[in-house]
Amino acid sequence: MQFRNVLILLLISAFFSAGAQDLKGIQSRIQTIDSLLVYNKFLEAEKLSDSLFLILEKADNFEISLKVRLQKAIALQGGNQHQKSLSILLDVFSQSEKKNFFALNCESAIYISLIHEINTDYEHAYEYIHLAELLCKSHEINELYSTILVRMASLHRILARKKTQDQEQIRSLEKLGFKASEDSTLNFAKRAIPYAIKYGRYKDEADSYFLIGTILHRQNKDEEAIGYFLKQIPVYKRIQDYEGLFFTYINVSDQSYDLNQLDISLAYTDTALVYYDYVTAPEKYFIYESRAFLFKELNQLDSAYANLEKAISELVRLQDNESNAEIRKLEEEFQNDKHQETIRNQRLQLILVLTLLVVILIATIIYIRKNRLINGQNKIISRQLSELKKTVEQKEILLSELQHRVKNNLQYVISLLEIQKESVGYSSMEDLIRNNQNRIHSIALLHKKLNVDESVDDVELKRYVTELSELVLESYQQTDKHIDLSITCEVATLPLTKAMPVGLIIVELLSNSMKHAFRNKKEGNIEITISYDHENGLNKLRYQDNGKGFDFENVKTKGLGVEITKGLIDQLDAEIETSTTHGFDLTITFK
């Protein structure tokens, strides 16, 4: 609650110092006021609307100024300042009507109707809500339609019970086509619900459930009434309307009592008490009277007596003015008594003691709260320092590992170039460069596939092999040849020490196939299969192409690719099987 109040004060100060704001910023502040109105923060909404109106006076946007004035009027109405609210609403209604601001015209009419309803001027209440309905339909202001239907339902609910009262108003309304009944109340309220849900009009949704529940109770359908009252609860919780929750639980308790469900009725009063301190309505002390009556019905006389005492205590507290008047009367009587001075001194002493106790209590509460706040902040700081320390340690480890990898990979590149010096024959400088590019790409791609956040050693093998193979094929791509590549990988990950030689072996084999296997063919197939032998705990890399084939173990030419491949196979401590029956077929088995 303190945080929210501080935030509101900061917003207010920001408004006063902001000067002229752009339209987007002003719209954001208007949305903030709307949010405060939804959460019943009427005083804060009024202050914000006043500060924003001062800014808008310097701007040339009459429609937005009217919108802010309407928001202030709604805030005043929510704070029970109906006369001030009505004055602003009538002005907004008149100005918006002249300027054809239909949405503002419609919304101001709705709240004018509400104030007339509160003042029991039902004829004018219907006149304005009917006008709002016409505006809403003719200009498709659908977001306000649920509010209009709720106000219609409320008028019908009130006047359906006034068949023998206010006959003059009822006759005037009937001339306007208004006929109130319980069925019409239900109809309007039920129609409001889908609109309220669609456009996020939470108060309208809750009011609709209340109106339906009230009518069902009148019709002695208490179980159905309870169902609708209970639907209010999640809505009120969503907008933090604790007073609404309090009275909703009281309503459900009353309906449960009518159904002779005394224990359930008592349980709902227990829940209502949770929100007791949030309620400002003076009649809230009635809950203790209800609980006393329920305990009496349940033959729990001690509890009944205790709740009755609480009801009396609350009634006394809520009637401070009458109590103060009684105290003043007693003081006047004591002034004529011969013990006047003694009594006055005793009262002063009592006040002093009570004041000291209150000061000590307040100081203790402040001390405890500050101490808790400091302890909480210390815990947060300690946890953050611990996390930062762990993060730094982790980054140091990762940096060390990265430096080690770079060193090793540079050594790989140096070794490749050293072997290159001793190799014989290349068809062209392009071929030489392309082969070395593919080998270095293999190492670079391996770095890219490592997950440095979770594991510094494992490589996701299928993605690595797939992307590496596609990269090699693209480097040899020829428009007059079509080579199909098929990759099957059953091994999820491999350590870096094994993934790197596997990748380089695949690069060399693919390069060899693309250069030699399909020299006199326009189409070809290459299959790479990586599997795991669970029985023997061995990995298998099988490479096949349907080219002209060659004897890998007895190759006659001395080439860098073959030398690298055999060296990498030795590095893996692997065994090989080869076949040239249907092209080239090489199987490498390693742990």
N, C-alpha and C positions, 0 to 999 in steps of 0.2 A: 504493500500500500504506500509506504514511504517513497519507494522508487518511482511509483506512478506519479505521485504528487510532485516530486522533484523534476520528473520529465515534463510535466505540465507547466511548471514554473519556468523551465528552460525554454519551452516553446513560446510562452508568453513574452519573455524578455527578447527572444529572437524576433518576434513579430514587431515589437516596438522599435528595434534597431535596424530592421531590414530595409526600410525605405521602399522605393518602388520595386516590385517583384514582377518577374515575367508571368505569363498566364499559366504555365505549367506549375510553377511554385505555388501560385494562389489556389489552383485546383487541388493541389496536394493538401493544403491547409483546410480547404473546405471539406475534403474527405476526412480529415482528422476531427473536425467538429461533428460531422455526421456520426463518426465512430463513438465520440463521447456521448452523443444523444442516445445511441443504441444502448450504451452501458449505464444510462441514467446519471451521467456525470454532468448535471445541468448547470451548476455554478461554473465549472471549468469551461463548459461549452459557451456560456454567456460571455465570460472574460475573453476567450479566444475570438469570438465573433466581434466583440467591441474593438479589439486591437486590429483585427483584419479590416474592419470597416474604415478605421482611420487611414490605413494604407490605400484602400480602394477609393477614398474620397479624392486622392490625387490622380487616380487613373481614370480613363475614359471608358468604363465598361459598366453601364447601368444595370444590365441583366445580372451580372455577378454580384453587384452591390445589393440588389434586391434579394438575391439568394441568401446572402449573409444576414440580411435583416430578418428574413424568414427563419433562419436558423436561430437567431436570438429570440424571436417570438416563441419558437417551439421550446427553447430552453426555459424561458420565463413561465410558459404554461406547465412544463414539467415540475417547476419549483412552486407551483400553486399561486403564481402572480398573474391571475387570469385577466385582470383589468388592463395591466400594462401590455400583456401579450395580445389581447384583442385589439388594442389601439394600433399596434404595429401591423398585425395581420390585415386589418381593414385597409390600411394604407398600401401594403404590398399587393393586396387583391386588386385595388383600384388601379395602381400603376401598371401592374402586369397585364391587366385587361386592356388598358389603353395601348400598350406596346405589343400586344399579341404574344406575350410570353406565356404560352398555354400551360406548360408544366408547372410554372410558379403560380399561375392563376388557379390551377386545379388543386395544388397542395395547400395553398393558403385557404381556399374554400373548405377543405377537409378540416383544418384546425379551427377555423371560425365555427364550423358546425359542432365540433367537439366542445368548445367553450360554451356555446348556447345550450348544448345537452347538459353540461354540468350545472348550468344556471337554471335548468328545467324549462328553458324556452324552446320547447320541442318543435314549434312551428318554424322558427328561423333555423333551427338545427336541420330539419328536413329540407328546407329551401336551399341551404348551402350545400348539403351533401348530394342533393339531387342535381344541382348545377355542376358539382365536381364530377358526378357520374357522366353527365352529358359531355363535358370536356374530355374526360378520359376516353370515352368511346369514339368521339368524333376525331380526335387527334392521336389515337392509339398510344396513350400514356399508360401502358400496361403495368409498369412497375408500381403504380399507385393504386391499382385496381383492388388489391387485397385490402388496403386500408379503407377504401370506400365501402366495400362489402361488409367489413367488420363494423363500421359506424352505422350502416343500415341495419345490421343485425342487432346492434345495441339499442337503437331506437325502437325497433319492433319488440325486443325483449321487455323494455320498460313500459311501453304503451299497451302491450298485450295484457298487463296486469292492472291497467288503469281504466277499466271499463266503466267503473262507477265514479271515477275522479277525473278532473280536468276535462270535463265534457266539452267545454267550449273549444279548447285546443284540438281535441279529437275530431270534432265536427269540422273545424277548419282544415285539418289535415286530410280528412276523408274527401273534402271538396277538391283537394289537390291530387287525389288518387292514392292516398296513403291509407292502407288498411293493415293494422298490426295483428299478428297472431303468433302462436308458438311455432306453427309449421313454417311461417315465413322467416322467423328468426333462424330456425335450423337450416333452411334453404340458403339464406345469405351466408351464414357462418361456414357451412360446408363448401360453398363455392369459393370462399376466400382462401381455403387451405392450399390448393395447388398453386395459386398465384403467389401466396406468401412464401412457399417453399422454393418456387422457381426463381424469385427475385430476391431471396434472402431477407425477407421482412419478418424477422424473428418475433417481434412483438405482435404483429398481426396473426402469426401462426398460433402463438400462445393464447391470445384473446379469443381466437376462433374456437379452440378447444374448451376454453372456459365458458363461452356462451352456449356451446352445444351441451356441455355437462350440466349447466344451470337449468336449461330447458328440460333435459332428461330427468333431472331431479324433481322438477315440478310435476312431471308425468309419472312419478313414482318408479322410474326405471333407474334405480340407484346403482346397480351393477354396471350398466352401460355408462352412467354418469362418471363413476370412478375411473373407468377406462379412459375417458376423454380428459379428466383432470390429471391423470398420471402422464398423459402425453405432453402436458405442459412442462414437466420436470426437466427433461433433457434440453428443452428450448431455453428455459430460464438459466440452467447451468451454463449453457453455451454463452449467454450474454451476461453472466454473473449477476443476475437479478435475484439477490438473496431475499428481498422482501416478497417478491413473487413466489419464490420457493416456500417461504414460511406460510403464506396464506393458502397456497395450493395443498400443502400437507394438512393444514387445518380443515380444508374442504373435504379432502379424502377421508380424514378422521371422522368428520360429521356424517358422511355418507355411510361409512362402515358402521357407525353407531346405529343409524337407521336400519341397517341390515342385522342388527343385534350381534355384530362381530366386535365385542368389547375389547378383547385382547389386541386385535388388529387396529382398532381405533386408537387404543392407548399407544401402540407402537408408532403410529404415524405422528402422534403428538411428541413422542421422544425425538423423532427425526426433525420435527419443526423447531424444537428447542435449540437445535444446532445453529439455527439462523436467527435466534431471538435478538441477539445484540445488534444485528444489522438493520432491524426494523425500527422505523421512526414513528409509525402510526401509533397514536396513544391507546387505541383499543387492543394492542397486542397482549396486554395482561390477561385478556379473556382466556388465553390458553391454559392458565393455571386453574381458572374456574372449571374449565372443561375437564382437565385432568382430575381435579378433586371430585367432580361428579362421577367420572369413570371409575376411580378407585373406590368410591362409595358403592357403586353398582357391583363391583367385584368383591365387596366386603373387605377391602383393605383400608381400614379406617385410619390407621396411623399415616399412611401415605396420603389419604384424602385430606386429613387435617394439615399435613405439611404443605401440600399444594395450595390449600385455602389460605394458609398464612402467607405464602409467597404472593398470591393474588392480592391480598390486602397490602402487603409491603410494596408491591409494584404500583398499586393504585395510589398509595400515599406518596410514593416518589414522583409519580406522574401528575400529582396535584399539588405541586410546590407552591403555586400562587395562593391556593386556599390555606395551605399549612402556614405560609408566611403571614397571611392575614390573621390567622388564629394566634400565632406567636406575638404579633404586634398588639393584639387585643389583651393577651396575658401580660405583656410588658406594661401596658397602660394601667392594668389593675394593680400590678405590683408597685407602680409608682406611688400609689396611695397607701401602701402598706408600710408599717414601721420598720420592716426588715428589708426595705428596698435596696439599701446600699450593700448589705450582705449578699443578697441574691445576685446583684449586678456583678459583684466581685467574683462570685462563684461561676457565673456565666463566662466572664472574661477569662478566668483560669481554665475553664473547660475548652473555650475556643482556642486559647493559646496551646493547650496540650494537643488538641485535635490538629491544629495547624502544624505544630512540630511533627506530629506523627505523619501527617500527609507529606510534609517536606522530606522527612526521612524516607518514607515509602517511595516517593518520586525519585529521590536521589539514588536509592537502592536499585530501583528498576532501571534507571539510566545507566548506573554503573554496571549492572549485570548485562544489559543489552550491549553496551560498548565493549565489555570484556568478551562477550560471545563473538561480537563482530571482529574484534582484534584476533581472537583465537582462530576464527574461521579464515580470516585473511592470511594469518601465519601458516595455517595448514595448506591453503592454496599456493602460497609462495613456496613453501617447502616442497610440495608436490611438483610444482613447475620447475624448481631447481633440479630436483631429482630427474625429471623427464629430460631437461636440457642436458644434464650430465650424461645420461644414457645416449641421447642423440649424438652428442659430440664424440663419445667413445665409439659409437657405431660408425659415424662418418670417418673417424680416423682409421678404423679397420678397413672400411670400404676403399678409402684412398690408398692405403697400403696395398690392398689386393689389386686395385686398378693399376698402380705403378708396377707391381709384379707382373701383371698380365701384359702390359705394354712392353716391358723389358723382354719377356718370353716371346711375344709375337714379333718384335723387331728381330730377335735372334732367328726366328723362323724365316723371315724375309731374307736376312743375310745368308742363311744356309741355302735357301733356294737360289740366290744369285751366285753363290760359290759353286753349287752343282751346275748351274747354267754355263759357267765358264768351261767346265770340263765336258759338256755335252757336244754332240756333233750334229751339224746340219739343221737348217731351218729353211723352209721354202721361201720365206720372206720376213722382213722386219715386222710387218703387221702381225704375222703369226706369232712371232716371238713376244711382241708386246701384249697381244691378246691372251696368250697363255699365262704370262706373269700377272696380268690384270685379274684373271679369273682366280688365280691362287690367292692373291692378296684380298680380293673380294670375299673369298671364303673365310679368311681370318677376320675381316672387318664385320661381316654379317654375323659371325659367331659372337662378337662383342655385343652387337645390337640385340641379340636374342637372350642375353643373360639378364636375369631379374635381380638388379642390385639391391632392391629393397628387402627381399625375402631370402634369396640364396645366391651366393657368389660363385657357385660351382656347377649348377645344373643348367642344361640347355634343353629347351623344348624341341625335340628332335624332328618331328614331322614338319613343323613350320620352317625350321632351319634348312632341312634337306630340300623341301619343295621350293622355297624362294631361291636357294643357291642353284638348284638345277635349272629353274626358269631363267635365271640370270646368265648361266653358261650358254643355254640354248639360244637366247637372244643375241649373244655376242657372235654366234655362228650362223645367224638366220640368213637363209638364202631363198630368194623368191621362187626359184624353180624346184625346190625340194619341200616335201611335207613330212615332218618327223613327229610322230605321236609319242608322248612321254607319259608313262603310267608309274605312279609312286604309291606303294603300300607300306605303311609304317605302323607296327604294333608296339613299338617301344616308345613310351611316353617321353622319357628324358634320359640323357647320358651325361656323365661328368665331363667337364671341360677338357680334361686330359685325353678322353676318348672321342669326344665329339669333333675336335679339331682334325685329327688324322682321318676320321671317317669322312668329314667334309672334303678334305683335300683329295682323298682317294676318289670320291665321286666326281670331283672336278676333272681329275686326270682321265678317268674312264670316259666321261661324257665328251671331253675334248678329243680323245682318241677316236670315239665313234663318229663324231661330227666331221673329223678331218679325213678318216680313212674308210670307215665301215660302209658308207653309202656313196662312195665316190661315183659309181656308175648306176646309181638308183635314184629315182625321184621321190620314192616314199620309203619310210622306215619306221620301225617300232623300237622303243627302248623301255625296259621295265626295270625298276629299282624296288626291291623288296627288303625290308628290315624287319626281322622277326626275333622272337625270344623262345628258346628251347627250355621250357620249365623243368623238364626231366633232368637235363644236364647243367642247367644254369648258364647257358651260353647264348650270346647274341649272334645273329647271322645277317650278313649283308650279301644279297645276291644281285648281280648286275647282268642283264641280258640285252643283246640287240640282235636283230635279224639281218645284220650286214654280212660281209664276206668272211669275217672271223679271222683270228690268228692264235697261235699257240703262246699263251702268256708265259708259260714256264720255260719255253725254249725260243724266245724271241731272238732274232738274228741281229736286228738293228739296235744300235745304242742310242736311245733317246732319253731326254730329260724326264718326260712323263712317266715312262716305264720305270726308270730308276727311282723316281720319287715315290711311285706307287708301291714298289717293292720295299723301299725303306720305311714307308708308313705302315705297311703290313707287318714288318718286323717290329716296329715300335708298338703295335697293338699286341705283339706276341701271338699272332693269329695263324690259323691254318687255312689253306686254300684248296679249292677244287675247281677245275676248269674243263670246259668242253667246247668244241668247235663244230658240233654236229649240225646245229641250226643257227649258225652265226657265232657270236661270241657269248660265252656263259661263264661267269666267274662267281664263286661262292666263297666268302671270307667268314670264318668262324672265330669269334673272340669272346673273352669274358667281359 
